[in-house]
Amino acid sequence: MVVFSALSAFATLAYDGRRSEFARTELLAALRIIDSGEIAADEMIGSWAGAMGHTQFIPSSFESFAKDGDGDGRRDIWGSIPDVMASTANYLAQAGWQANQPWGVEVVLPANFDFTQTDRRSSAEWANQGVRAVSGTLPNFASASVIVPAGAQGPAFLVGPNFNAILRYNNATSYALAVATLADAIMDRPGIQQTWPRDQVPLTRAQVRELQEALNARGYNVGTADGIMGQIHVMA
């Protein structure tokens, strides 16, 4: 695995200009962490974008959420697994994790389901629309969303507050779903039952660029038409 100096990463990003203010703020936070004595400068390693250690915290997140899980007086998300676990748990707790609640459940949608819905509703309200669990019953969520990560032809899920807490860690549905289903596998729960629409071909970069240009022309500001779908999300 390739690792980078967090200091070099943020210094480079600060110079690059696209997110210079963010990078300068994180660079100063990284320097404060080093000055505190919790990690040496040459040991502060992470990803190319500066996300550090096992937890992939950016420096400001380290300052806010890192915990000393092994009692040695340091918060070491690089070398101490107890610190890693305590820090991750603290982050999720602060993000709204609810104990004794599942992340969500795989569901079957009715044939007439309205995919334009974006509101959060209770499990009972979703059930009244004909949403049902693939197996068992729906969790008792006061507020939940239906997501279809692969579109209307793929699996569907009813997700609650704990799924949103994972999204706070990394705002990507694919990431949160991977974490959630991995946790299910560790607990010997069944995996995703419905099939993925593998026959659907993703857009090429040229097609994405064409789509972006069309959206911009119609007044939807999607930024520079570069052929890259979406944005890079850094854990915060």
trRosetta pair geometry for C-beta under 8 A, 3 or more apart (Angstrom, degrees):
i j d omega theta_ij theta_ji phi_ij phi_ji
2 48 7.9 20 113 -55 114 96
3 45 4.4 37 160 169 126 124
3 46 6.7 105 -158 38 89 6
3 47 7.7 -71 -134 -82 58 31
4 8 6.3 -117 171 73 96 112
4 9 5.1 93 123 -60 129 112
4 45 6.5 149 73 -157 31 77
4 46 6.3 -43 64 73 80 56
4 47 6.5 7 32 141 111 18
4 48 5.3 98 -9 -96 153 46
4 50 7.8 -72 93 -77 118 43
5 8 3.9 75 76 10 110 107
5 9 6.5 -176 90 -13 56 83
5 41 7.9 24 -155 162 115 77
5 42 7.5 -52 -112 -132 111 45
5 44 6.7 58 -158 85 68 81
5 45 6.3 -54 -96 -104 39 67
6 9 5.5 -53 -145 35 33 115
6 10 6.3 22 162 -10 67 106
6 30 5.4 -168 122 -128 116 141
6 44 4.6 -80 32 141 117 100
6 45 6.6 -168 -24 -120 85 14
6 46 4.9 53 -77 20 97 116
6 50 4.9 84 -148 -147 78 73
6 52 5.1 -5 -80 -85 142 108
6 59 7.0 129 160 -55 137 103
7 10 6.4 -62 -147 41 26 99
7 11 6.1 25 157 -18 64 112
7 27 6.9 83 -141 -141 59 85
7 30 5.8 -176 -86 129 70 142
7 31 7.6 86 -113 -70 105 75
7 34 8.0 15 -70 -39 123 145
7 41 6.3 5 -24 -162 148 95
7 44 6.3 80 -25 85 92 127
8 11 5.7 -58 -142 40 29 111
8 12 6.1 30 158 -20 65 108
9 12 5.9 -60 -152 36 25 109
9 13 6.3 19 155 -13 64 110
9 46 7.0 -79 9 73 156 101
9 47 7.4 88 -120 94 161 54
9 48 6.1 163 -121 177 117 34
9 49 6.2 111 179 171 129 8
9 50 4.0 -175 107 -69 130 78
10 13 5.5 -52 -139 42 36 110
10 14 6.0 42 157 -25 66 104
10 23 4.8 170 -161 -170 72 85
10 24 7.7 150 166 -79 102 21
10 26 5.0 -139 -124 97 136 103
10 27 3.9 178 127 -75 127 85
10 30 6.1 171 23 0 153 145
10 50 4.8 71 -57 -102 87 144
10 59 7.6 -17 -60 -5 156 128
11 14 5.7 -52 -146 34 28 113
11 15 6.6 25 154 -15 61 107
11 23 7.7 -179 -62 157 10 116
11 27 6.0 103 -67 -117 61 137
12 15 5.9 -61 -152 39 31 108
12 16 6.2 41 150 -35 66 105
12 23 8.0 -103 75 -170 48 149
13 16 5.3 -43 -143 22 35 121
13 18 7.8 -73 -162 56 78 87
13 19 6.0 -24 173 73 109 96
13 20 7.2 -177 139 -100 65 46
13 22 7.7 -57 137 87 125 91
13 23 3.6 -169 104 -106 104 147
13 49 7.1 69 -70 -146 143 62
13 50 6.9 -76 3 -24 142 128
14 20 5.1 78 -157 -151 48 72
14 23 3.9 -148 -65 106 68 115
14 24 4.6 102 -126 -66 121 72
14 27 5.8 -33 -41 -19 140 143
15 20 7.3 136 -21 -117 7 105
16 19 7.5 14 80 38 112 67
16 20 6.7 -166 67 -76 63 85
16 23 7.5 86 36 -2 99 164
17 20 5.0 -11 -120 -43 29 122
19 22 4.4 -34 168 43 98 121
19 23 5.6 105 107 -27 85 98
20 23 5.7 -59 -142 41 30 109
20 24 6.1 33 159 -22 67 105
21 24 5.9 -51 -146 33 29 110
21 25 6.5 30 154 -19 62 105
22 25 5.9 -60 -155 35 30 112
22 26 6.4 20 154 -12 66 110
23 26 5.7 -58 -146 42 33 108
23 27 6.1 39 153 -26 67 105
23 50 7.5 159 -131 -20 84 157
24 27 5.6 -51 -145 33 31 115
24 28 6.6 30 156 -17 63 103
25 28 6.1 -57 -155 35 29 108
25 29 6.6 28 148 -17 63 107
25 60 6.8 6 136 -56 103 130
26 29 5.4 -51 -147 37 37 114
26 30 6.3 43 152 -24 67 102
26 50 6.1 85 136 142 142 154
26 58 5.4 -63 -129 174 129 111
26 59 4.9 134 -164 36 75 110
26 60 6.0 -87 -105 -17 74 97
27 30 5.6 -50 -150 32 32 114
27 31 6.6 32 151 -19 63 103
27 59 7.7 145 -68 19 11 153
28 31 5.6 -51 -150 34 34 112
28 32 6.6 38 150 -21 64 101
29 32 5.6 -51 -152 32 35 113
29 33 6.6 38 150 -22 65 101
29 58 7.8 64 81 141 143 82
29 59 3.5 147 105 122 111 120
29 60 4.8 -106 -98 -67 171 65
29 62 7.4 141 150 53 115 103
29 63 5.8 -104 -160 -22 112 132
30 33 5.7 -51 -152 31 34 113
30 34 6.6 32 151 -15 65 104
30 44 6.4 117 -165 167 107 153
30 50 7.7 -97 -65 -162 139 115
30 59 4.2 -108 -63 -84 68 149
31 34 5.7 -52 -149 37 35 111
31 35 6.2 37 151 -21 66 108
32 35 5.5 -55 -145 38 32 113
32 36 6.4 38 153 -27 64 103
32 59 7.7 118 48 171 94 124
32 63 7.1 26 92 -89 128 128
33 36 5.7 -52 -153 27 31 114
33 38 5.7 -69 -176 54 80 116
33 39 6.2 5 142 37 106 104
33 44 7.2 119 97 -109 124 135
33 59 5.9 -132 -15 -147 133 102
33 62 6.0 14 -96 108 142 140
33 63 6.9 -120 -73 -69 98 87
34 37 7.9 55 170 -62 35 24
34 38 7.9 -101 -95 50 23 73
34 39 6.4 -67 -98 79 62 76
34 40 7.1 53 -140 -158 92 22
34 41 5.1 38 -133 -75 142 77
34 44 6.5 -70 -75 -37 103 143
37 74 7.6 -102 117 -106 80 107
38 74 4.9 151 -138 -153 73 89
38 75 5.5 -7 -157 48 138 76
38 76 7.0 -160 175 -73 86 64
39 43 5.3 -133 -176 88 92 107
39 44 5.1 109 124 -75 130 86
39 74 7.8 128 -54 -175 63 121
39 76 6.9 136 -79 -117 95 73
39 78 6.6 97 -121 6 130 133
40 43 4.5 74 61 14 87 108
40 44 7.3 -145 90 -23 43 83
41 44 5.9 -48 -152 14 33 114
43 78 6.2 148 158 103 98 168
44 52 6.4 -38 -172 -132 77 130
44 78 7.7 -124 -112 -57 38 145
45 52 7.1 127 87 -140 31 78
45 53 7.6 106 74 -68 65 54
45 78 6.9 95 45 -126 84 128
46 50 5.9 47 84 180 135 25
46 51 5.0 -167 173 89 128 43
46 52 3.8 -86 -68 -98 134 45
46 53 6.3 -39 -90 -9 95 44
46 56 6.9 122 -153 -124 110 58
47 50 6.7 -36 69 32 77 21
47 51 4.5 15 26 49 117 92
47 52 8.0 -116 12 -64 73 31
47 56 6.7 29 -14 -131 121 99
49 232 7.3 -170 -89 149 155 134
49 234 5.5 -135 137 -105 136 116
50 58 6.0 49 114 -126 104 85
50 59 7.5 -54 162 -17 115 92
50 234 7.6 18 63 -152 93 136
51 56 3.9 14 159 -167 120 80
51 57 6.8 143 -160 62 72 16
51 58 5.8 -54 -102 -68 62 68
51 234 6.1 -164 -62 -160 110 88
51 235 5.4 80 -127 39 128 105
52 55 7.5 9 89 66 69 83
52 56 6.8 141 53 -135 33 27
52 57 5.5 -39 57 67 91 71
52 58 7.0 118 4 -111 93 23
52 59 7.0 69 -7 -67 138 62
52 62 6.6 -10 61 -57 134 130
52 77 6.5 90 117 87 96 124
52 78 7.3 -58 164 -70 93 95
53 56 7.0 -138 73 -52 58 31
53 57 6.6 -2 50 29 107 90
53 77 3.6 107 117 116 160 94
53 78 4.3 -104 -111 -75 103 61
53 84 7.2 -151 150 -102 116 99
54 77 5.8 -140 41 171 82 77
54 78 7.0 159 -10 -114 83 25
54 81 7.6 26 19 -109 174 60
54 84 4.4 -10 78 -126 136 135
55 66 7.6 180 44 -100 161 86
55 77 4.7 -63 13 -162 113 130
55 84 5.7 -170 -49 -146 94 77
55 87 5.3 -65 -75 103 158 125
55 88 5.5 -157 -118 -70 106 88
55 91 7.4 140 -169 -12 127 147
55 235 7.9 -159 143 128 72 152
56 170 7.8 19 99 -73 136 119
56 235 4.8 89 120 30 102 149
57 61 4.1 -143 -160 93 95 114
57 62 4.6 125 122 -61 136 75
57 65 6.9 -158 -121 66 134 112
57 66 6.5 -125 30 -65 176 100
57 77 6.1 27 18 109 120 175
57 87 7.1 -74 -44 157 140 132
57 91 7.7 -150 -95 -77 108 143
57 235 6.6 -91 -105 112 32 117
58 61 5.0 90 53 10 69 107
58 62 7.3 -126 99 -10 34 88
58 234 6.1 56 -56 149 129 116
58 235 6.5 174 -18 87 87 71
58 236 6.0 -16 25 -112 124 54
59 62 5.3 -49 -150 29 38 117
59 63 6.6 37 155 -18 67 100
60 63 5.6 -48 -151 34 36 113
60 64 6.4 25 153 -11 66 111
60 236 7.4 -8 78 -159 109 80
61 64 5.7 -62 -144 45 34 106
61 65 5.5 -24 176 26 73 117
61 66 7.7 99 127 -36 66 85
61 91 7.1 27 -175 -111 110 123
61 235 6.9 -46 -9 130 170 87
61 236 5.7 175 -63 176 121 37
62 65 7.1 -79 -119 54 14 75
62 66 4.5 13 -160 -27 62 129
62 75 7.1 146 -173 115 90 131
62 77 6.8 -122 -116 5 103 140
62 87 7.9 -12 -127 -154 60 137
63 66 7.3 17 -48 19 12 106
64 94 7.8 -169 145 124 106 173
65 87 5.9 94 129 -167 87 79
65 90 5.1 164 -169 106 82 109
65 91 4.4 54 -177 -80 150 81
65 94 6.3 -123 -108 22 107 145
66 75 4.0 97 140 166 116 140
66 77 5.9 -96 -125 -42 115 118
66 83 7.2 16 -173 177 91 101
66 87 4.5 -11 -130 -120 52 123
66 90 7.7 150 -114 62 5 139
67 75 6.2 144 82 -122 8 109
67 83 6.6 -173 87 -150 61 65
67 86 3.9 -107 88 130 123 111
67 87 4.9 -171 25 -77 79 61
67 89 7.8 -49 29 60 144 91
67 90 5.0 132 -30 -21 128 146
68 71 6.4 109 141 -81 106 23
68 72 6.8 -144 -165 48 112 59
68 73 6.5 19 -139 -101 155 5
68 74 6.3 128 -112 74 109 26
68 75 5.2 -92 -66 -79 71 68
68 83 6.1 -28 -131 -109 35 99
68 86 7.2 -35 80 87 18 153
69 80 6.8 168 57 135 98 116
69 82 3.4 -159 112 146 113 84
69 83 4.5 -165 25 -79 99 36
69 84 7.5 -73 21 32 144 41
69 85 6.0 101 -125 63 170 85
69 86 3.2 179 -77 -10 111 133
69 87 7.2 -98 -31 -21 114 73
70 76 8.0 -30 29 41 120 110
70 80 5.3 -114 0 -167 133 130
70 82 4.1 119 -59 68 85 139
70 83 6.0 -58 1 -42 95 85
72 76 7.7 -5 64 -1 125 123
72 80 7.5 -149 26 -100 128 152
74 80 7.7 140 93 -9 97 148
74 83 7.7 -36 106 -94 72 151
75 83 5.7 152 -158 -158 51 124
75 87 6.8 103 -168 -79 106 122
76 79 5.1 -42 157 53 124 83
76 80 4.0 88 79 7 110 112
76 83 4.8 119 59 43 64 165
77 80 7.6 -52 -78 53 20 82
77 83 5.9 -121 -75 123 49 109
77 84 5.5 107 -142 -95 65 70
77 87 5.6 -49 -92 37 110 165
80 83 3.8 62 92 12 115 113
80 84 6.6 177 95 -16 59 82
81 84 5.2 -49 -144 34 38 118
81 85 6.3 35 159 -18 68 103
82 85 5.9 -56 -145 38 30 107
82 86 6.1 26 159 -15 66 110
83 86 5.8 -57 -141 41 29 108
83 87 5.9 29 160 -20 65 111
84 87 6.0 -61 -147 37 23 109
84 88 6.3 19 158 -16 62 110
85 88 5.9 -56 -144 38 28 108
85 89 6.2 27 158 -17 64 109
86 89 5.8 -56 -146 39 28 111
86 90 6.3 30 155 -21 64 107
87 90 5.7 -54 -147 35 29 111
87 91 6.5 33 153 -21 63 103
88 91 5.7 -52 -151 32 32 113
88 92 6.5 26 155 -13 65 106
88 169 8.0 33 -151 -123 83 137
89 92 5.9 -58 -148 40 31 107
89 93 6.1 34 153 -22 66 108
90 93 5.6 -53 -145 36 31 113
90 94 6.3 27 158 -15 65 107
91 94 6.0 -62 -151 40 27 106
91 95 6.2 22 152 -18 64 113
91 168 7.9 -173 159 109 91 107
91 169 6.2 88 132 -100 127 96
92 95 5.4 -60 -145 40 33 112
92 97 4.2 40 148 -37 93 139
92 165 5.1 71 -158 157 78 123
92 166 7.4 7 -120 -77 107 55
92 168 7.9 142 -119 68 51 114
92 169 6.8 -17 -83 -57 79 122
93 97 5.3 -65 -91 43 39 110
95 164 7.7 -165 153 119 102 74
95 165 4.1 123 108 -146 111 78
95 168 3.8 179 -145 72 129 151
95 169 6.7 -81 -42 -46 169 76
96 161 5.6 -109 138 179 112 109
96 164 6.6 -20 79 95 132 107
96 165 5.0 -148 69 -84 78 100
96 168 7.3 118 25 -13 100 150
97 161 7.5 154 -124 127 26 98
97 162 5.6 55 -136 -119 70 81
97 165 4.4 108 -71 -158 72 172
98 101 4.1 24 97 16 109 137
98 160 7.8 -64 40 130 131 119
98 161 5.2 64 -5 84 121 131
98 162 5.9 -105 39 -59 82 93
101 139 7.1 92 -162 -178 78 138
101 141 7.9 93 -162 -95 120 81
101 160 6.2 -106 162 102 122 143
101 161 6.7 25 113 55 155 102
101 162 5.5 174 98 -28 105 123
102 105 6.5 55 110 -55 145 86
102 139 5.2 -140 45 -83 112 147
102 160 7.1 94 84 31 67 126
102 162 7.0 -146 127 44 27 141
103 159 6.5 -23 152 -141 75 85
103 160 6.9 -178 178 48 29 84
103 162 4.5 -105 -104 97 60 112
103 163 4.6 100 -177 -65 88 80
103 166 6.9 13 -132 -9 125 134
103 176 7.9 178 -172 168 133 95
103 180 4.2 -131 92 -130 163 119
103 183 7.3 110 -14 61 133 139
104 139 7.1 -127 -135 20 31 136
104 144 7.3 137 -117 -150 94 116
104 157 5.1 64 134 168 136 106
104 158 5.4 -176 -164 93 96 52
104 159 3.6 -43 -82 -104 145 56
104 160 5.6 173 -82 6 73 74
104 162 7.7 -150 -29 66 72 94
104 163 5.1 19 -29 -46 119 134
104 180 6.8 5 35 -169 98 154
105 133 5.1 -33 143 -123 137 104
105 134 7.4 -160 160 21 91 86
105 136 7.5 -109 -149 76 141 112
105 138 6.3 -167 56 -131 145 54
105 139 5.7 162 -18 -12 122 99
105 157 6.8 168 85 -154 31 74
105 158 5.4 -5 56 55 82 97
106 133 7.2 84 80 -159 57 67
106 134 4.5 -7 102 -3 102 131
106 155 6.0 -48 -142 -174 110 115
106 156 7.1 110 -163 79 64 52
106 157 5.5 -48 -103 -100 49 77
106 192 6.0 147 -89 -130 145 67
106 193 6.0 153 112 23 155 95
106 194 6.7 -175 -178 4 127 103
107 126 7.9 -46 -146 153 166 131
107 131 5.2 11 172 -176 142 94
107 132 6.3 150 -157 80 88 31
107 133 5.7 -64 -105 -103 72 37
107 134 6.4 -139 -105 -31 18 76
107 138 7.3 28 -99 -100 117 98
107 146 7.0 -78 59 -126 142 100
107 156 5.2 -63 72 104 84 100
107 157 6.3 131 13 -126 88 21
107 158 4.9 66 -29 -19 137 99
108 131 7.5 162 78 -155 49 51
108 132 5.4 -16 55 66 95 85
108 133 7.7 32 12 116 83 11
108 134 5.9 117 -33 -87 92 64
108 156 7.1 122 -109 53 18 117
108 194 7.8 151 -92 -68 77 130
109 113 4.1 -24 169 -40 116 159
109 130 7.4 75 -172 104 47 96
109 131 6.0 -16 -111 -107 61 79
109 146 7.1 93 -92 -169 117 142
109 148 7.9 -34 -22 -77 148 121
109 156 5.1 48 -29 26 111 171
110 113 5.1 138 61 -53 72 86
110 129 6.7 -141 13 144 128 73
110 130 3.3 34 -49 109 131 142
110 131 7.1 -88 -13 -62 87 48
112 130 7.8 75 53 39 87 153
113 129 7.0 81 -118 150 79 116
113 130 7.2 -129 -77 75 88 113
113 131 7.5 81 -110 -75 123 87
113 146 8.0 -116 -173 135 132 162
114 117 5.2 88 101 -29 99 102
115 148 7.0 -45 -134 20 111 144
115 152 5.7 -65 -80 -85 153 110
117 146 7.2 47 85 46 118 115
120 143 4.6 35 147 -174 125 91
120 144 6.3 147 -161 58 87 18
120 145 5.3 -58 -104 -66 78 82
121 125 3.9 -105 169 84 120 134
121 126 5.6 144 91 -49 117 81
121 143 7.3 149 78 -136 6 51
121 144 6.6 -45 71 59 54 71
122 125 4.8 99 55 4 77 100
122 126 7.2 -144 96 -1 43 84
122 141 6.4 -179 -152 98 53 68
122 142 5.5 -36 -110 -155 95 34
122 143 6.7 -37 -82 -72 57 37
122 144 7.0 71 -145 18 21 94
123 126 5.7 -57 -151 39 35 109
123 127 6.1 38 151 -23 68 106
123 138 4.5 165 -167 131 118 125
123 139 6.2 -150 -87 85 147 54
123 140 5.6 -120 31 -129 146 32
123 141 4.6 115 -43 41 100 78
123 144 5.9 49 -68 18 70 141
123 158 7.0 82 -114 165 84 146
124 127 5.5 -53 -147 35 32 115
124 128 6.5 38 152 -24 64 102
125 128 5.6 -48 -152 29 33 115
125 129 7.1 30 149 -16 61 102
126 129 5.7 -57 -159 34 38 111
126 131 4.1 -42 160 49 94 139
126 138 6.9 171 82 -143 117 160
126 144 6.6 -57 -22 81 142 115
126 146 6.5 148 -131 -53 128 112
126 158 6.1 125 134 -118 169 130
127 130 7.7 95 -178 -38 35 7
127 131 6.0 -89 -86 65 35 80
127 132 7.0 72 -128 -85 77 63
127 138 5.8 -136 -69 14 109 150
131 138 7.2 70 114 -85 97 139
131 146 6.5 -123 -114 -90 148 132
131 158 6.5 110 157 -69 136 125
132 138 7.1 -113 -143 -47 40 103
133 136 5.1 -51 113 78 149 69
133 137 5.7 138 12 -176 140 8
133 138 5.2 -169 -44 -68 103 57
133 158 7.7 -79 -89 24 74 127
134 193 5.0 158 175 40 150 140
134 194 7.0 -129 -103 -33 136 96
135 190 7.0 53 30 45 149 145
135 193 7.4 121 -19 -38 106 154
138 141 7.7 -82 155 13 100 94
138 158 6.2 -5 -142 70 105 162
139 144 7.7 138 77 -83 102 150
139 158 7.3 -174 36 104 94 117
139 160 6.3 -83 94 -30 137 141
141 144 3.8 72 106 -45 151 119
141 158 7.2 -167 17 152 143 109
141 160 4.1 -144 -112 -103 130 117
141 161 7.5 172 -141 -9 104 82
143 160 7.2 112 84 -144 59 75
143 161 7.0 69 73 -59 97 91
144 158 5.3 35 154 177 135 91
144 159 6.2 163 -161 78 88 35
144 160 4.8 -44 -101 -88 97 70
145 158 7.4 169 84 -152 35 52
145 159 5.6 -21 62 59 84 89
146 156 6.1 0 -173 -178 98 110
146 157 7.2 158 -152 81 53 42
146 158 5.7 -29 -95 -96 69 66
146 159 7.9 146 -103 15 20 77
147 156 7.1 163 83 -156 42 62
147 157 5.3 -17 59 61 90 93
147 159 5.8 4 5 4 118 124
147 173 6.4 -167 -178 -146 147 134
148 151 5.9 -4 132 161 112 6
148 152 6.0 36 154 -82 160 37
148 154 6.1 133 -178 68 86 90
148 155 7.4 177 -139 93 66 42
148 156 4.9 -28 -92 -103 86 81
148 157 7.8 167 -80 19 41 70
149 154 6.6 -80 71 103 68 139
149 155 7.3 0 39 71 95 88
149 157 7.6 21 -14 13 100 117
149 173 5.3 -173 -108 131 105 128
149 174 6.6 124 -160 -80 135 68
149 177 6.1 -45 -54 -32 157 161
150 153 7.0 -79 119 76 98 73
150 154 2.8 62 77 -15 114 170
150 155 6.7 64 29 32 116 70
150 196 5.4 179 -81 -147 174 86
150 197 5.6 166 148 27 122 96
150 200 7.7 147 178 45 98 142
151 154 5.5 88 56 9 63 105
151 197 6.6 -47 63 28 110 145
151 200 7.3 114 38 -80 143 177
153 197 4.2 63 106 -71 116 139
153 200 7.1 142 66 -42 138 133
154 194 7.1 123 174 120 49 118
154 195 7.8 -106 -134 104 62 50
154 196 5.3 16 -133 -135 108 57
154 197 5.0 -96 -68 -4 87 96
155 192 5.4 -43 -97 -169 168 119
155 193 7.6 129 -116 59 119 58
155 194 4.0 152 -96 70 83 117
155 195 7.7 169 -52 59 89 19
155 196 6.7 -42 -8 -82 98 67
156 194 7.4 27 15 33 64 161
157 177 7.3 175 1 -115 164 110
159 163 3.7 -44 -175 35 114 165
159 164 7.4 134 138 -38 108 73
160 163 6.0 114 56 12 43 100
160 164 7.5 -87 128 0 37 97
161 164 5.4 -58 -153 38 39 114
161 165 6.4 45 149 -26 70 99
162 165 5.2 -42 -148 27 40 117
162 166 6.9 43 151 -18 63 96
163 166 5.8 -50 -157 33 36 111
163 167 6.6 38 145 -19 64 104
163 176 5.7 85 -167 163 77 130
163 180 6.4 -2 -106 -75 87 143
164 167 5.2 -50 -149 35 39 116
164 168 6.7 48 149 -26 65 95
165 168 5.6 -44 -156 24 36 115
165 169 7.2 39 145 -19 60 98
166 169 5.5 -49 -161 28 41 115
166 170 7.4 -32 161 43 70 77
166 175 7.5 -168 152 115 104 88
166 176 4.1 125 109 -131 120 93
166 179 5.3 -174 -151 74 137 141
166 180 6.6 -118 -10 -53 170 94
167 170 7.2 -88 -146 76 33 45
167 171 5.3 54 178 -116 81 56
167 172 7.6 -179 -132 33 75 30
167 173 7.4 0 -103 -85 110 52
167 176 5.0 -22 -67 -68 72 145
168 171 7.3 27 -104 -72 20 82
169 176 8.0 135 53 -92 100 86
169 235 6.0 -10 169 -139 61 105
170 175 4.5 -68 102 122 125 159
170 176 7.1 -170 75 -55 86 76
170 233 6.0 115 -170 115 70 122
170 235 5.0 -41 -83 -89 83 90
171 233 4.7 -146 60 -148 86 146
172 175 4.0 77 76 5 103 111
172 176 6.8 174 85 -9 54 83
172 233 5.4 -170 -45 39 98 144
173 176 5.8 -57 -145 40 33 108
173 177 6.0 30 158 -18 68 109
174 177 5.9 -56 -143 40 27 109
174 178 6.3 31 155 -22 62 107
175 178 5.8 -58 -151 34 28 111
175 179 6.5 25 154 -16 64 105
176 179 5.8 -54 -149 37 32 110
176 180 6.2 30 154 -19 66 110
177 180 5.6 -54 -143 39 32 112
177 181 6.1 22 162 -11 67 110
178 181 6.3 -60 -141 43 25 101
178 182 6.1 28 157 -21 62 110
179 182 5.8 -58 -147 36 26 112
179 183 6.5 29 154 -20 63 105
180 183 5.8 -55 -155 33 30 111
180 184 6.7 32 148 -19 63 103
181 184 5.2 -44 -149 32 41 117
181 185 6.5 45 150 -22 66 99
181 191 6.3 58 -168 -140 111 79
181 192 6.4 -29 -121 -36 139 97
182 185 5.6 -50 -150 33 35 112
182 186 6.6 39 150 -22 65 101
183 186 5.7 -50 -150 32 34 114
183 187 6.5 19 154 -5 64 109
184 187 5.9 -70 -152 48 31 102
184 189 3.9 -82 -169 68 87 119
184 190 7.5 -43 160 68 123 33
184 191 6.9 140 105 -98 125 50
185 188 7.5 37 -174 -78 34 25
185 189 7.1 -86 -65 53 26 73
185 191 6.5 24 -80 -81 95 95
190 193 6.7 27 140 -64 124 97
195 198 7.7 -75 165 -7 98 97
197 200 4.6 38 127 -6 111 116
203 207 4.1 -130 -168 92 97 123
203 208 5.0 123 118 -57 127 81
203 211 7.0 -19 -163 -12 161 138
203 229 7.3 113 62 -56 120 131
204 207 4.6 96 51 7 76 102
204 208 7.1 -138 95 -4 40 85
205 208 5.6 -51 -147 36 35 112
205 209 6.4 38 152 -21 65 104
205 227 3.7 52 179 168 84 128
205 228 7.2 -1 -134 -68 96 53
206 209 5.7 -52 -150 35 32 113
206 210 6.5 34 151 -20 64 104
206 227 6.5 -9 -70 -119 24 126
207 210 5.5 -50 -148 35 34 114
207 211 6.4 38 151 -20 64 103
208 211 5.5 -52 -149 36 33 114
208 212 6.3 35 152 -20 66 104
208 227 4.7 103 78 -154 105 52
208 228 6.8 124 124 -28 146 8
208 229 5.3 -105 -137 -57 138 87
209 212 5.7 -52 -147 36 32 112
209 213 6.4 33 154 -19 64 105
209 225 5.0 89 -158 163 73 98
209 226 6.8 -116 -102 102 94 11
209 227 3.8 -26 -52 -74 98 83
210 213 5.8 -53 -148 35 30 112
210 214 6.4 31 153 -19 63 106
211 214 5.7 -56 -150 36 31 111
211 215 6.4 29 154 -18 65 106
212 215 5.8 -55 -147 37 31 110
212 216 6.3 31 155 -17 65 106
212 222 5.2 -131 -143 92 85 133
212 223 7.6 -51 -162 71 124 68
212 224 7.9 22 154 121 142 34
212 225 3.9 161 101 -119 120 83
212 226 7.4 -11 60 25 172 48
212 227 7.3 -117 10 -66 134 34
213 216 5.8 -55 -147 38 30 111
213 217 6.2 32 153 -22 64 108
213 225 4.6 27 -62 -104 77 160
214 217 5.6 -54 -148 35 30 114
214 218 6.5 18 156 -10 63 110
215 218 5.9 -66 -150 43 31 103
215 220 4.2 -64 176 72 92 118
215 222 4.9 44 99 -8 135 131
216 219 7.9 98 -178 -28 30 9
216 220 6.7 -90 -78 72 30 64
216 221 6.7 56 -118 -115 75 40
216 222 6.0 -104 -61 35 83 89
216 225 6.5 -98 -3 -53 140 108
222 225 7.6 64 87 -83 106 68
223 226 7.8 -32 117 0 103 104
